């Protein structure tokens, strides 16, 4: 059963995400990789997220940073915005019948007062070693932010214009206040 219509309500999904994260944190010591509960958590996450987001089980979920739109549904699996092949009508260059995942992510993030500004965060590449694992368990234990051996951590991203980031954050705050009202 598809529940993808819920993506039209990113603020609602943001509230659900926030609540779910708070609900899981006290159970962190039991929700571990290779625990008895891992299979149950992974299965329920796959069923739920696939129904709502067409989840690809990357193990590093960034839904809250992409307008509650799964970036892995992009035919090119891009984690940081559109490829440059977005058509004038906002559709994908690879699948012309499909709206660009990143156009949808941007539009939806504008309705997310808590996490919408995270759309501006540059995401690291997907760690393919985590595919098929629970992103909730990985997040609870910081596994989703660990870099695989040989990867280099970028601490200074000089290509980002700090003034532009502050302008965008202010814009999101203004929209968030309108959504909340």
Residue pairs with C-beta under 8 A, 6 or more apart in sequence:
1 51
2 51
3 51
3 52
4 51
4 52
4 53
4 54
6 12
6 13
6 52
7 13
7 52
7 53
7 68
7 69
7 104
7 108
10 67
10 68
10 108
10 109
10 111
10 112
11 111
11 112
11 113
11 179
13 52
13 63
13 68
14 64
14 68
14 112
14 113
14 114
14 115
17 63
17 64
17 68
17 115
18 114
20 136
21 139
24 31
24 136
24 140
25 140
28 140
28 141
30 37
31 37
31 38
31 41
31 136
31 137
31 140
32 38
32 137
32 141
33 133
33 137
33 138
33 141
33 143
38 134
38 137
41 134
41 136
41 137
42 57
42 132
42 133
42 134
42 137
45 55
45 57
45 134
45 135
45 136
46 55
46 57
49 55
49 57
49 61
49 63
49 70
53 63
53 68
53 69
53 70
53 73
54 70
54 73
55 61
55 70
55 72
56 70
56 72
56 73
57 131
57 132
57 133
57 135
58 72
58 126
58 130
58 131
58 135
59 127
59 129
59 130
59 131
59 132
59 133
59 134
59 135
59 138
59 144
60 126
60 127
60 130
60 135
60 138
60 144
61 135
61 136
61 139
61 144
62 71
62 79
62 123
63 69
63 70
64 112
64 115
64 118
65 115
65 118
65 119
65 121
65 123
66 105
66 109
66 119
67 104
67 105
67 106
67 107
67 108
67 109
67 110
67 111
67 112
67 116
67 119
68 108
68 112
69 101
69 104
69 105
69 108
70 101
71 77
71 78
71 79
71 101
71 102
71 105
71 123
72 126
73 101
74 83
74 92
74 100
74 101
74 102
75 92
75 94
75 95
75 98
76 83
76 94
77 126
78 101
78 102
79 123
79 124
79 125
79 126
80 122
80 123
81 102
82 100
82 102
82 103
83 93
85 92
85 93
85 94
86 92
86 93
86 100
86 102
86 103
87 93
87 96
87 100
90 99
90 100
90 103
91 97
91 98
91 99
91 100
92 98
92 99
92 100
92 101
105 119
106 119
109 115
109 116
109 117
109 118
109 119
109 172
110 116
110 172
110 175
111 175
111 179
112 176
113 172
113 173
113 175
113 176
113 177
113 179
113 180
114 176
116 172
116 175
116 176
117 168
117 169
117 172
117 173
120 160
120 165
120 168
120 169
122 157
122 160
124 147
124 151
127 144
127 146
127 147
127 148
129 148
130 138
130 143
130 144
135 144
137 143
138 144
147 153
